[in-house]
Amino acid sequence: MKKRKLKLSWVKNRAVSILLSLVVSTASAQQQVGQLEGEFRLNGKETWKAFDPVREVLQESSAVVYDGWKSIAYGVIVSSDGYMVTKASEIEGVEELSVRVNREHFKQVTVVSSIVEWDVALLKVEAQGLPVIDWAESEPSHGTWVISNGSTTRRDRRLRVGIISANARMVGEGRAPVVLGVTLDTSGEEKGLSVKEVQEDSGAGKAGIKSGDVILEMEGRAVSSMEDLKELLGSKEPGDRIQLKLKRKGEDLELEVELKRRESVFEEKKTRNDAMSGRFSKRRSDFPRVLQTDLPLSVRSVGGPLLNLEGQCVGMNIARANRCETYAIPAKELREIVAALTDEEKLGGAAQ
């Protein structure tokens, strides 16, 4: 551990000096040809060399999560006996879940618990002596250099380098919104909420709700406006089941509907920036607080640690928002999440 700290102290000074020298030494070349040579870019070999001791932290204390042979996310190792956290929505429905730590492949993985508000899942493999991530004590400020997993091979982690590009903040509503899976017609004057359209794969669709039905009550409470509906759904989580009272062609019906995440039912409207961004995370909003970076990560690179130049974890990458924004859960909140999830494991429950 002492050896690692010495190397990481060296890399902080070395990385800064190399980056500054690269800017100076390539300025004239950039003016002449219009771009930096490949080896001097953020994902170039010369840049990787400057940050290699931090890459070793990623190699040892982050995990690669697989669906069969395909890597789908990264993870943060939080205990030496095999506990790690990752992005929950990326592993939903995965049947051939496995994890690689350094060069050891664990094919038996248990999804222990999860917390919907943050989209974080706790995983467990049977292991001893795993190198636990070293937590940073202070939060990085705007403009601070940060390092993350980039692509990976079967043997080695590669890295990405960027900066904290905005102040920490809430994005969206700060919690994962749940939906019935219906579009409502609020133009009518009749009592209740008229269903205009039903999403086929939603909880409403599976429960048998049809276009033209009128929702009268939810959980025994009358609903007459969108505000009533939002208030009642506001305290619910994905997977909760609620009782609805409907009217269909003059007949009263009662149905039970399973609530789902909004992003799993309704396709997000894409902005012009989205159209230029390629793929982004299934869930990229509604987090209570995030660090924003300019790391150009792919959707398969979230879930792993965000490190400072000392190799300490300042957060966990939680969403690729678009081509120039990646979000990370700050270390302070992540440590609280880990504590809550591991406590639930000891109690034999799951944080929902």
C-alpha positions in Angstrom: 0.0 0.0 0.0 2.9 2.4 0.9 4.5 1.6 -2.5 1.3 2.4 -4.3 0.9 5.7 -2.5 4.5 6.7 -3.5 3.8 5.8 -7.1 0.6 7.7 -7.1 2.2 10.8 -5.5 4.7 10.6 -8.3 2.1 10.3 -11.0 0.3 13.5 -9.9 3.4 15.6 -10.4 4.5 13.6 -13.5 1.1 13.8 -15.2 0.7 17.5 -14.7 4.2 18.2 -16.1 3.7 15.9 -19.1 0.4 17.4 -19.9 1.8 20.9 -19.7 4.8 19.9 -21.8 2.6 18.3 -24.4 0.6 21.5 -24.7 3.7 23.5 -25.3 5.6 21.1 -27.5 2.7 20.4 -29.8 1.3 23.9 -30.1 3.3 24.7 -33.2 2.5 21.3 -34.7 -1.2 21.8 -34.1 -1.1 25.1 -35.8 0.5 23.5 -38.8 -1.6 20.4 -39.3 -4.8 21.3 -37.4 -4.7 18.4 -34.9 -2.5 16.6 -32.4 -0.7 13.4 -33.3 -2.7 10.4 -32.1 -0.2 9.4 -29.4 -0.5 12.8 -27.7 -4.4 12.8 -27.5 -6.3 12.0 -24.4 -6.5 8.4 -25.3 -3.0 8.2 -26.8 -0.2 6.0 -25.6 2.0 9.0 -24.4 -0.9 10.2 -22.2 -1.6 6.7 -20.9 2.1 6.4 -19.8 1.7 9.5 -17.7 -1.2 8.0 -15.8 -0.1 4.4 -15.7 0.1 4.1 -11.8 -3.6 5.2 -11.7 -4.4 2.7 -14.4 -3.1 0.0 -12.1 -5.7 1.1 -9.5 -8.4 0.6 -12.1 -6.8 -2.8 -13.0 -6.9 -4.0 -9.4 -9.8 -2.2 -7.7 -12.5 -2.0 -10.4 -14.4 -4.9 -12.0 -15.6 -5.6 -15.5 -19.2 -6.8 -15.6 -20.2 -9.2 -18.4 -23.4 -10.6 -20.0 -22.0 -13.8 -21.4 -18.9 -12.8 -23.4 -19.9 -9.1 -23.8 -18.8 -6.5 -21.3 -21.8 -4.3 -20.2 -20.5 -2.2 -17.3 -17.8 -1.7 -14.7 -18.0 -2.0 -10.9 -16.3 -0.6 -7.8 -14.8 -3.1 -5.3 -15.9 -2.1 -1.8 -14.8 -5.0 0.3 -11.9 -7.5 0.2 -14.4 -10.5 0.4 -16.1 -9.8 -2.9 -18.7 -7.1 -2.6 -18.8 -4.5 -5.4 -21.3 -1.9 -6.7 -22.3 -1.2 -10.2 -25.1 0.5 -12.3 -28.3 -1.4 -11.6 -30.2 -0.7 -14.8 -27.4 -2.1 -16.9 -27.7 -5.6 -15.3 -31.5 -5.9 -15.3 -32.5 -9.1 -17.0 -29.0 -10.4 -17.5 -28.9 -14.2 -17.3 -25.2 -14.9 -17.9 -23.8 -12.4 -15.4 -20.1 -12.7 -14.6 -17.4 -10.4 -13.3 -13.7 -10.0 -14.0 -11.4 -8.5 -11.4 -7.9 -7.8 -12.7 -7.4 -11.1 -14.6 -9.5 -13.4 -12.5 -13.0 -14.3 -13.9 -15.8 -14.9 -11.4 -18.7 -16.7 -13.1 -20.9 -17.0 -10.0 -22.3 -13.6 -9.2 -25.1 -12.7 -6.8 -27.1 -9.5 -7.1 -27.5 -8.9 -3.4 -29.6 -5.7 -3.3 -30.2 -2.4 -5.1 -31.4 1.2 -4.5 -33.6 2.6 -7.2 -33.1 6.2 -6.3 -29.4 6.1 -7.3 -29.6 3.2 -9.8 -26.9 1.3 -7.9 -26.8 -2.5 -7.3 -24.6 -4.5 -4.8 -23.0 -7.6 -6.3 -21.2 -10.4 -4.5 -18.6 -12.9 -5.7 -16.8 -15.6 -3.6 -13.4 -14.1 -3.1 -10.8 -13.1 -0.5 -8.1 -10.5 -0.5 -9.5 -8.2 -3.3 -7.9 -4.7 -3.3 -10.6 -2.3 -2.0 -10.9 1.1 -3.6 -9.3 4.0 -1.6 -11.8 6.7 -0.9 -11.0 10.4 -1.4 -11.7 12.5 1.7 -12.5 15.7 -0.3 -14.7 16.4 -3.3 -13.0 17.5 -6.5 -13.7 21.1 -7.6 -14.7 22.4 -11.0 -11.7 21.9 -13.4 -10.0 19.0 -11.5 -8.4 16.2 -13.5 -10.1 12.9 -13.1 -9.5 9.4 -14.5 -11.8 6.5 -15.3 -12.0 3.2 -17.1 -12.2 3.4 -20.8 -12.3 0.3 -23.0 -11.0 -3.0 -21.8 -9.4 -6.2 -23.1 -9.6 -9.6 -21.6 -6.4 -8.8 -19.6 -6.0 -5.1 -19.2 -7.9 -1.9 -18.4 -7.5 1.2 -20.4 -8.1 4.6 -19.1 -9.9 7.9 -20.0 -8.7 11.3 -18.8 -10.9 14.3 -18.3 -12.0 17.1 -15.9 -14.8 17.9 -13.6 -16.8 20.1 -16.0 -19.6 21.5 -13.7 -20.4 21.9 -10.1 -22.1 19.0 -8.3 -25.9 19.2 -8.5 -29.2 17.4 -8.8 -30.2 16.3 -12.2 -33.9 15.8 -13.1 -36.3 15.3 -10.2 -33.8 13.6 -8.0 -35.5 10.2 -7.8 -36.5 7.6 -10.4 -40.0 8.5 -11.6 -42.5 5.6 -11.9 -45.3 5.3 -14.4 -48.5 3.4 -15.1 -47.7 3.3 -18.8 -50.6 5.3 -20.1 -51.2 8.6 -21.9 -54.1 10.5 -20.5 -56.7 12.8 -22.1 -57.2 15.7 -19.7 -59.4 17.7 -22.0 -62.7 16.1 -21.0 -64.9 17.2 -18.2 -66.0 13.8 -16.9 -65.1 12.6 -13.5 -61.7 10.8 -13.3 -58.8 10.6 -15.9 -59.5 9.2 -19.3 -57.0 6.8 -20.9 -56.0 7.9 -24.4 -53.2 5.4 -25.1 -51.7 2.4 -23.4 -48.0 1.3 -23.8 -48.0 -2.4 -24.7 -45.1 -3.5 -22.4 -46.1 -1.3 -19.5 -47.7 -2.4 -16.2 -51.0 -0.9 -17.5 -50.8 -2.9 -20.7 -50.1 -6.1 -18.9 -52.9 -5.5 -16.4 -55.4 -5.1 -19.2 -56.1 -1.4 -19.2 -57.5 -0.2 -22.5 -57.9 3.1 -24.4 -61.2 4.7 -23.3 -61.0 3.5 -19.7 -61.5 6.1 -17.1 -59.3 6.0 -13.9 -61.5 6.8 -10.9 -59.4 5.8 -7.9 -55.9 4.8 -7.0 -55.2 2.9 -3.7 -58.7 3.9 -2.6 -58.2 7.7 -3.3 -60.1 9.6 -5.9 -58.0 11.0 -8.8 -59.4 13.8 -10.9 -56.3 15.6 -12.1 -52.7 14.9 -13.2 -51.6 16.5 -9.9 -53.5 13.9 -7.9 -51.9 11.1 -10.0 -48.3 12.6 -9.6 -48.8 12.9 -5.8 -49.9 9.3 -5.4 -47.1 8.0 -7.6 -44.5 10.2 -6.0 -44.0 7.8 -3.0 -43.8 4.7 -5.1 -40.9 2.7 -6.5 -40.5 0.5 -9.6 -41.9 -2.9 -8.9 -44.6 -1.6 -6.5 -48.1 -2.9 -7.3 -51.1 -0.6 -6.9 -54.9 -1.0 -7.0 -56.9 1.0 -9.6 -60.6 1.5 -9.9 -61.7 2.1 -13.5 -64.9 2.7 -15.5 -65.2 0.9 -18.8 -68.3 1.5 -20.9 -70.4 2.2 -17.8 -69.0 -0.8 -15.8 -66.7 -0.5 -12.8 -63.5 -2.5 -12.8 -60.7 -3.1 -10.3 -57.2 -3.9 -11.6 -53.8 -4.3 -10.1 -50.9 -2.6 -12.0 -47.2 -3.0 -11.5 -45.3 0.3 -11.7 -42.2 0.6 -13.9 -39.4 3.1 -14.5 -40.4 5.9 -16.9 -37.4 5.2 -19.1 -38.2 1.5 -19.5 -41.7 2.4 -20.8 -41.5 5.7 -22.7 -38.8 6.5 -25.2 -37.1 9.8 -24.4 -37.4 12.6 -26.8 -34.1 13.2 -28.4 -32.6 16.6 -28.7 -30.2 17.7 -31.5 -27.3 17.1 -29.1 -28.6 13.6 -28.5 -28.8 12.9 -32.2 -25.1 13.7 -32.4 -24.1 11.8 -29.3 -24.6 8.2 -30.2 -25.8 5.8 -27.5 -26.4 7.1 -24.0 -27.4 5.4 -20.8 -30.9 4.0 -20.4 -31.2 6.1 -17.3 -29.3 9.4 -17.4 -31.4 11.6 -15.2 -33.2 11.9 -11.9 -30.2 11.5 -9.6 -30.2 13.4 -6.2 -26.7 14.7 -6.8 -23.9 14.1 -9.4 -20.5 15.2 -10.4 -20.3 16.1 -14.1 -17.3 15.3 -16.2 -16.3 15.7 -19.8 -15.1 12.0 -19.9 -16.1 10.6 -23.3 -17.3 7.3 -21.9 -19.5 4.7 -23.7 -22.6 3.3 -22.2 -20.6 0.2 -21.3 -18.1 2.2 -19.3 -20.4 3.3 -16.5 -20.5 1.7 -13.1 -16.8 2.0 -12.4 -14.8 4.3 -10.2 -13.9 7.9 -10.9 -10.4 8.6 -9.6 -8.3 11.7 -8.8 -4.6 11.9 -9.7 -3.7 10.2 -6.4 -5.8 7.1 -7.5 -8.4 7.8 -4.9 -12.1 7.3 -5.6 -14.0 10.6 -5.9 -17.2 8.9 -7.2 -18.8 6.2 -9.4 -19.7 6.8 -13.1 -23.5 6.4 -13.2 -24.6 7.7 -16.7 -23.4 8.7 -20.1 -25.7 11.7 -20.6 -24.5 12.8 -24.0 -21.4 13.2 -26.1 -19.8 15.8 -23.7 -21.4 15.0 -20.3 -20.9 12.0 -18.0 -22.4 11.9 -14.5 -20.9 10.3 -11.4 -22.3 9.7 -7.9 -20.0 11.7 -5.5 -17.9 9.6 -3.1 -19.7 10.9 0.0 -23.1 9.7 -1.2 -21.6 6.5 -2.7 -20.1 5.5 0.6 -23.5 6.1 2.3 -25.2 3.9 -0.5 -22.6 1.2 0.1 -23.2 1.3 3.8 -27.0 1.1 3.4 -26.8 -1.8 0.9 -24.4 -3.8 2.9 -26.4 -3.3 6.1 -29.5 -4.6 4.2 -27.4 -7.6 3.2 -26.6 -8.3 6.9 -30.3 -8.0 7.8 -31.3 -10.3 4.9 -33.3 -7.7 3.0 -33.0 -5.4 -0.1 -33.1 -1.7 -0.3 -35.8 -0.6 -2.6 
